[in-house]
């Protein structure tokens, strides 16, 4: 059996974040919803110094590539539906 690993990387812009604490509040809420609704692993990747920008990673493991794409596309739609963030760039990589 083969394990298919998918990685969704999204660069986000958070206009209302004046401090890193503001950014963390928005991102933490978003990542918790992603993990709970789509059963994926999520992480913040940085950058650390700017409150307006962040890159997040979403990963999914399954035995079918089509299922991985379906889950990651649903996760991206959830991110894009968040009114407090703007998804500037997204990339899906299948490993």
DRENTORKOL-3810 file (N, C-alpha, C; in nm, 4 decimals):
REM DRENTORKOL-3810
@n.u->0.0843; n.v->-0.1173; n.w->0.0000; ca.u->0.0000; ca.v->0.0000; ca.w->0.0000; c.u->0.0893; c.v->0.1243; c.w->0.0000
@n.u->0.0522; n.v->0.2223; n.w->-0.0803; ca.u->0.1290; ca.v->0.3447; ca.w->-0.0932; c.u->0.0605; c.v->0.4576; c.w->-0.0186
@n.u->0.1380; n.v->0.5358; n.w->0.0522; ca.u->0.0853; ca.v->0.6537; ca.w->0.1209; c.u->0.1123; c.v->0.7762; c.w->0.0347
@n.u->0.0075; n.v->0.8505; n.w->0.0079; ca.u->0.0177; ca.v->0.9750; ca.w->-0.0679; c.u->0.0116; c.v->1.0893; c.w->0.0330
@n.u->0.1114; n.v->1.1764; n.w->0.0285; ca.u->0.1171; ca.v->1.2910; ca.w->0.1184; c.u->0.0982; c.v->1.4168; c.w->0.0348
@n.u->0.0025; n.v->1.4989; n.w->0.0751; ca.u->-0.0217; ca.v->1.6252; ca.w->0.0072; c.u->0.0092; c.v->1.7411; c.w->0.0992
@n.u->0.0706; n.v->1.8451; n.w->0.0447; ca.u->0.1057; ca.v->1.9645; ca.w->0.1197; c.u->0.0462; c.v->2.0854; c.w->0.0507
@n.u->-0.0338; n.v->2.1600; n.w->0.1249; ca.u->-0.0880; ca.v->2.2868; ca.w->0.0779; c.u->-0.0161; c.v->2.3977; c.w->0.1533
@n.u->0.0498; n.v->2.4854; n.w->0.0812; ca.u->0.1191; ca.v->2.5995; ca.w->0.1397; c.u->0.0470; c.v->2.7263; c.w->0.0939
@n.u->0.0088; n.v->2.8111; n.w->0.1907; ca.u->-0.0679; ca.v->2.9314; ca.w->0.1582; c.u->-0.0042; c.v->3.0521; c.w->0.2260
@n.u->0.0251; n.v->3.1553; n.w->0.1471; ca.u->0.0721; ca.v->3.2829; ca.w->0.2014; c.u->-0.0504; c.v->3.3687; c.w->0.2283
@n.u->-0.0626; n.v->3.4152; n.w->0.3523; ca.u->-0.1784; ca.v->3.4939; ca.w->0.3930; c.u->-0.1379; c.v->3.6365; c.w->0.4265
@n.u->-0.2295; n.v->3.7281; n.w->0.3995; ca.u->-0.2135; ca.v->3.8678; ca.w->0.4401; c.u->-0.3291; c.v->3.9003; c.w->0.5340
@n.u->-0.2967; n.v->3.9533; n.w->0.6512; ca.u->-0.3967; ca.v->3.9867; ca.w->0.7519; c.u->-0.3905; c.v->4.1376; c.w->0.7748
@n.u->-0.4807; n.v->4.2108; n.w->0.7110; ca.u->-0.4771; ca.v->4.3568; ca.w->0.7132; c.u->-0.5008; c.v->4.4147; c.w->0.8520
@n.u->-0.5885; n.v->4.3533; n.w->0.9299; ca.u->-0.6253; ca.v->4.4085; ca.w->1.0602; c.u->-0.5261; c.v->4.3763; c.w->1.1705
@n.u->-0.4251; n.v->4.2975; n.w->1.1445; ca.u->-0.3286; ca.v->4.2586; ca.w->1.2477; c.u->-0.2262; c.v->4.3701; c.w->1.2664
@n.u->-0.2359; n.v->4.4380; n.w->1.3797; ca.u->-0.1403; ca.v->4.5446; ca.w->1.4101; c.u->-0.0209; c.v->4.4915; c.w->1.4882
@n.u->-0.0390; n.v->4.3794; n.w->1.5557; ca.u->0.0684; ca.v->4.3187; ca.w->1.6340; c.u->0.0755; c.v->4.1699; c.w->1.6017
@n.u->0.1833; n.v->4.1077; n.w->1.6460; ca.u->0.1957; ca.v->3.9632; ca.w->1.6273; c.u->0.0887; c.v->3.8887; c.w->1.7058
@n.u->0.0456; n.v->3.9461; n.w->1.8175; ca.u->-0.0609; ca.v->3.8853; ca.w->1.8974; c.u->-0.1934; c.v->3.8854; c.w->1.8199
@n.u->-0.2222; n.v->3.9945; n.w->1.7482; ca.u->-0.3424; ca.v->4.0005; ca.w->1.6632; c.u->-0.3371; c.v->3.8935; c.w->1.5551
@n.u->-0.2209; n.v->3.8827; n.w->1.4915; ca.u->-0.2038; ca.v->3.7824; ca.w->1.3857; c.u->-0.2229; c.v->3.6423; c.w->1.4415
@n.u->-0.1638; n.v->3.6162; n.w->1.5563; ca.u->-0.1721; ca.v->3.4836; ca.w->1.6176; c.u->-0.3152; c.v->3.4454; c.w->1.6492
@n.u->-0.3947; n.v->3.5405; n.w->1.6948; ca.u->-0.5352; ca.v->3.5145; ca.w->1.7280; c.u->-0.6123; c.v->3.4704; c.w->1.6030
@n.u->-0.5925; n.v->3.5387; n.w->1.4933; ca.u->-0.6616; ca.v->3.5053; ca.w->1.3682; c.u->-0.6144; c.v->3.3698; c.w->1.3156
@n.u->-0.4838; n.v->3.3500; n.w->1.3120; ca.u->-0.4275; ca.v->3.2275; ca.w->1.2550; c.u->-0.4614; c.v->3.1063; c.w->1.3407
@n.u->-0.4544; n.v->3.1200; n.w->1.4719; ca.u->-0.4863; ca.v->3.0076; ca.w->1.5599; c.u->-0.6295; c.v->2.9608; c.w->1.5388
@n.u->-0.7229; n.v->3.0549; n.w->1.5294; ca.u->-0.8631; ca.v->3.0209; ca.w->1.5050; c.u->-0.8795; c.v->2.9485; c.w->1.3715
@n.u->-0.8154; n.v->3.0002; n.w->1.2685; ca.u->-0.8243; ca.v->2.9402; ca.w->1.1353; c.u->-0.7657; c.v->2.7988; c.w->1.1334
@n.u->-0.6499; n.v->2.7810; n.w->1.1939; ca.u->-0.5850; ca.v->2.6497; ca.w->1.1937; c.u->-0.6654; c.v->2.5469; c.w->1.2727
@n.u->-0.7264; n.v->2.5885; n.w->1.3824; ca.u->-0.8104; ca.v->2.4966; ca.w->1.4602; c.u->-0.9315; c.v->2.4507; c.w->1.3789
@n.u->-0.9937; n.v->2.5442; n.w->1.3073; ca.u->-1.1082; ca.v->2.5064; ca.w->1.2230; c.u->-1.0660; c.v->2.4114; c.w->1.1122
@n.u->-0.9520; n.v->2.4360; n.w->1.0500; ca.u->-0.9021; ca.v->2.3468; ca.w->0.9452; c.u->-0.8796; c.v->2.2063; c.w->0.9985
@n.u->-0.8136; n.v->2.1954; n.w->1.1116; ca.u->-0.7836; ca.v->2.0639; ca.w->1.1694; c.u->-0.9114; c.v->1.9906; c.w->1.2093
@n.u->-1.0060; n.v->2.0618; n.w->1.2664; ca.u->-1.1290; ca.v->1.9981; ca.w->1.3129; c.u->-1.2224; c.v->1.9578; c.w->1.1988
@n.u->-1.2364; n.v->2.0417; n.w->1.0992; ca.u->-1.3322; ca.v->2.0144; ca.w->0.9912; c.u->-1.2794; c.v->1.9184; c.w->0.8856
@n.u->-1.1497; n.v->1.9202; n.w->0.8609; ca.u->-1.0954; ca.v->1.8434; ca.w->0.7489; c.u->-0.9980; c.v->1.7343; c.w->0.7908
@n.u->-0.9760; n.v->1.7170; n.w->0.9207; ca.u->-0.8881; ca.v->1.6117; ca.w->0.9716; c.u->-0.7505; c.v->1.6159; c.w->0.9040
@n.u->-0.6900; n.v->1.7345; n.w->0.9051; ca.u->-0.5585; ca.v->1.7567; ca.w->0.8463; c.u->-0.4634; c.v->1.8055; c.w->0.9542
@n.u->-0.3350; n.v->1.8018; n.w->0.9240; ca.u->-0.2346; ca.v->1.8611; ca.w->1.0117; c.u->-0.2029; c.v->2.0000; c.w->0.9592
@n.u->-0.1844; n.v->2.0941; n.w->1.0518; ca.u->-0.1624; ca.v->2.2329; ca.w->1.0130; c.u->-0.0456; c.v->2.2911; c.w->1.0910
@n.u->0.0202; n.v->2.3923; n.w->1.0322; ca.u->0.1317; ca.v->2.4576; ca.w->1.0998; c.u->0.1504; c.v->2.5981; c.w->1.0462
@n.u->0.2012; n.v->2.6852; n.w->1.1320; ca.u->0.2448; ca.v->2.8185; ca.w->1.0911; c.u->0.3905; c.v->2.8083; c.w->1.0506
@n.u->0.4267; n.v->2.8712; n.w->0.9389; ca.u->0.5641; ca.v->2.8636; ca.w->0.8922; c.u->0.6393; c.v->2.9956; c.w->0.9017
@n.u->0.5731; n.v->3.1042; n.w->0.9369; ca.u->0.6408; ca.v->3.2335; ca.w->0.9488; c.u->0.5946; c.v->3.3260; c.w->0.8390
@n.u->0.6526; n.v->3.4401; n.w->0.8208; ca.u->0.7693; ca.v->3.4950; ca.w->0.8897; c.u->0.7344; c.v->3.5438; c.w->1.0304
@n.u->0.8342; n.v->3.5542; n.w->1.1149; ca.u->0.8112; ca.v->3.5884; ca.w->1.2543; c.u->0.7996; c.v->3.7388; c.w->1.2797
@n.u->0.8616; n.v->3.8220; n.w->1.2000; ca.u->0.8722; ca.v->3.9634; ca.w->1.2322; c.u->0.7589; c.v->4.0536; c.w->1.1889
@n.u->0.6793; n.v->4.0154; n.w->1.0933; ca.u->0.5765; ca.v->4.1040; ca.w->1.0406; c.u->0.4372; c.v->4.0572; c.w->1.0831
@n.u->0.3551; n.v->4.1463; n.w->1.1377; ca.u->0.2224; ca.v->4.1046; ca.w->1.1837; c.u->0.1214; c.v->4.0830; c.w->1.0714
@n.u->0.1496; n.v->4.1331; n.w->0.9524; ca.u->0.0510; ca.v->4.1258; ca.w->0.8446; c.u->0.0611; c.v->4.0008; c.w->0.7582
@n.u->0.1746; n.v->3.9335; n.w->0.7597; ca.u->0.1928; ca.v->3.8199; ca.w->0.6699; c.u->0.2288; c.v->3.6938; c.w->0.7459
@n.u->0.1820; n.v->3.5819; n.w->0.6928; ca.u->0.2116; ca.v->3.4506; ca.w->0.7509; c.u->0.1963; c.v->3.3457; c.w->0.6413
@n.u->0.2742; n.v->3.2420; n.w->0.6492; ca.u->0.2568; ca.v->3.1264; ca.w->0.5621; c.u->0.2093; c.v->3.0112; c.w->0.6484
@n.u->0.1058; n.v->2.9438; n.w->0.6026; ca.u->0.0547; ca.v->2.8272; ca.w->0.6743; c.u->0.0678; c.v->2.7046; c.w->0.5841
@n.u->0.0841; n.v->2.5897; n.w->0.6485; ca.u->0.0941; ca.v->2.4629; ca.w->0.5768; c.u->-0.0159; c.v->2.3703; c.w->0.6252
@n.u->-0.0772; n.v->2.3008; n.w->0.5304; ca.u->-0.1817; ca.v->2.2029; ca.w->0.5590; c.u->-0.1386; c.v->2.0734; c.w->0.4928
@n.u->-0.1386; n.v->1.9628; n.w->0.5683; ca.u->-0.0986; ca.v->1.8344; ca.w->0.5112; c.u->-0.2080; c.v->1.7307; c.w->0.5276
@n.u->-0.2116; n.v->1.6400; n.w->0.4313; ca.u->-0.3091; ca.v->1.5316; ca.w->0.4312; c.u->-0.2389; c.v->1.4055; c.w->0.3820
@n.u->-0.2682; n.v->1.2928; n.w->0.4455; ca.u->-0.2122; ca.v->1.1644; ca.w->0.4046; c.u->-0.3279; c.v->1.0706; c.w->0.3742
@n.u->-0.3215; n.v->1.0052; n.w->0.2590; ca.u->-0.4258; ca.v->0.9101; ca.w->0.2186; c.u->-0.3652; c.v->0.8097; c.w->0.1213
@n.u->-0.4471; n.v->0.7172; n.w->0.0751; ca.u->-0.3965; ca.v->0.6182; ca.w->-0.0200; c.u->-0.4371; c.v->0.6479; c.w->-0.1638
@n.u->-0.5071; n.v->0.7596; n.w->-0.1865; ca.u->-0.5458; ca.v->0.7999; ca.w->-0.3221; c.u->-0.5146; c.v->0.9472; c.w->-0.3446
@n.u->-0.4524; n.v->0.9759; n.w->-0.4560; ca.u->-0.4179; ca.v->1.1141; ca.w->-0.4889; c.u->-0.5421; c.v->1.2007; c.w->-0.5025
@n.u->-0.6476; n.v->1.1473; n.w->-0.5610; ca.u->-0.7692; ca.v->1.2262; ca.w->-0.5808; c.u->-0.8301; c.v->1.2688; c.w->-0.4472
@n.u->-0.8238; n.v->1.1805; n.w->-0.3468; ca.u->-0.8769; ca.v->1.2152; ca.w->-0.2152; c.u->-0.7932; c.v->1.3258; c.w->-0.1505
@n.u->-0.6617; n.v->1.3177; n.w->-0.1648; ca.u->-0.5729; ca.v->1.4209; ca.w->-0.1101; c.u->-0.6058; c.v->1.5557; c.w->-0.1731
@n.u->-0.6222; n.v->1.5576; n.w->-0.3067; ca.u->-0.6578; ca.v->1.6826; ca.w->-0.3752; c.u->-0.7927; c.v->1.7361; c.w->-0.3263
@n.u->-0.8900; n.v->1.6486; n.w->-0.3077; ca.u->-1.0225; ca.v->1.6899; ca.w->-0.2609; c.u->-1.0139; c.v->1.7549; c.w->-0.1236
@n.u->-0.9410; n.v->1.6934; n.w->-0.0329; ca.u->-0.9286; ca.v->1.7462; ca.w->0.1033; c.u->-0.8548; c.v->1.8799; c.w->0.1033
@n.u->-0.7448; n.v->1.8882; n.w->0.0303; ca.u->-0.6667; ca.v->2.0119; ca.w->0.0284; c.u->-0.7422; c.v->2.1249; c.w->-0.0412
@n.u->-0.8194; n.v->2.0948; n.w->-0.1445; ca.u->-0.9010; ca.v->2.1975; ca.w->-0.2087; c.u->-1.0095; c.v->2.2479; c.w->-0.1146
@n.u->-1.0688; n.v->2.1585; n.w->-0.0367; ca.u->-1.1688; ca.v->2.1994; ca.w->0.0624; c.u->-1.1047; c.v->2.2869; c.w->0.1700
@n.u->-0.9838; n.v->2.2522; n.w->0.2108; ca.u->-0.9120; ca.v->2.3337; ca.w->0.3096; c.u->-0.8823; c.v->2.4723; c.w->0.2536
@n.u->-0.8419; n.v->2.4799; n.w->0.1286; ca.u->-0.8147; ca.v->2.6093; ca.w->0.0659; c.u->-0.9416; c.v->2.6932; c.w->0.0570
@n.u->-1.0543; n.v->2.6313; n.w->0.0242; ca.u->-1.1812; ca.v->2.7052; ca.w->0.0203; c.u->-1.2163; c.v->2.7612; c.w->0.1575
@n.u->-1.1912; n.v->2.6851; n.w->0.2632; ca.u->-1.2177; ca.v->2.7352; ca.w->0.3978; c.u->-1.1278; c.v->2.8542; c.w->0.4292
@n.u->-1.0006; n.v->2.8457; n.w->0.3925; ca.u->-0.9082; ca.v->2.9572; ca.w->0.4147; c.u->-0.9551; c.v->3.0802; c.w->0.3389
@n.u->-0.9920; n.v->3.0626; n.w->0.2130; ca.u->-1.0357; ca.v->3.1755; ca.w->0.1302; c.u->-1.1676; c.v->3.2349; c.w->0.1772
@n.u->-1.2476; n.v->3.1574; n.w->0.2501; ca.u->-1.3757; ca.v->3.2091; ca.w->0.2996; c.u->-1.3600; c.v->3.2883; c.w->0.4291
@n.u->-1.2427; n.v->3.2843; n.w->0.4893; ca.u->-1.2174; ca.v->3.3599; ca.w->0.6129; c.u->-1.2063; c.v->3.5082; c.w->0.5780
@n.u->-1.2976; n.v->3.5922; n.w->0.6297; ca.u->-1.2981; ca.v->3.7333; ca.w->0.5905; c.u->-1.1806; c.v->3.8140; c.w->0.6458
@n.u->-1.1112; n.v->3.7631; n.w->0.7463; ca.u->-1.0017; ca.v->3.8406; ca.w->0.8069; c.u->-0.8685; c.v->3.8221; c.w->0.7364
@n.u->-0.8613; n.v->3.7279; n.w->0.6402; ca.u->-0.7347; ca.v->3.7017; ca.w->0.5710; c.u->-0.7543; c.v->3.7067; c.w->0.4200
@n.u->-0.6448; n.v->3.7329; n.w->0.3510; ca.u->-0.6416; ca.v->3.7268; ca.w->0.2053; c.u->-0.5351; c.v->3.6247; c.w->0.1675
@n.u->-0.5753; n.v->3.5240; n.w->0.0914; ca.u->-0.4802; ca.v->3.4229; ca.w->0.0436; c.u->-0.4092; c.v->3.4809; c.w->-0.0785
@n.u->-0.2837; n.v->3.5173; n.w->-0.0603; ca.u->-0.2078; ca.v->3.5796; ca.w->-0.1687; c.u->-0.1518; c.v->3.4779; c.w->-0.2677
@n.u->-0.1105; n.v->3.3623; n.w->-0.2167; ca.u->-0.0511; ca.v->3.2591; ca.w->-0.3013; c.u->-0.0788; c.v->3.1248; c.w->-0.2367
@n.u->-0.1084; n.v->3.0261; n.w->-0.3186; ca.u->-0.1249; ca.v->2.8904; ca.w->-0.2667; c.u->-0.0596; c.v->2.7922; c.w->-0.3625
@n.u->-0.0109; n.v->2.6821; n.w->-0.3045; ca.u->0.0571; ca.v->2.5809; ca.w->-0.3850; c.u->0.0302; c.v->2.4438; c.w->-0.3235
@n.u->-0.0071; n.v->2.3489; n.w->-0.4069; ca.u->-0.0274; ca.v->2.2110; ca.w->-0.3640; c.u->0.0876; c.v->2.1274; c.w->-0.4191
@n.u->0.1477; n.v->2.0495; n.w->-0.3300; ca.u->0.2558; ca.v->1.9596; ca.w->-0.3678; c.u->0.2175; c.v->1.8190; c.w->-0.3224
@n.u->0.2296; n.v->1.7232; n.w->-0.4128; ca.u->0.2049; ca.v->1.5827; ca.w->-0.3804; c.u->0.3401; c.v->1.5144; c.w->-0.3650
@n.u->0.3594; n.v->1.4504; n.w->-0.2513; ca.u->0.4880; ca.v->1.3844; ca.w->-0.2226; c.u->0.4740; c.v->1.2346; c.w->-0.2360
END
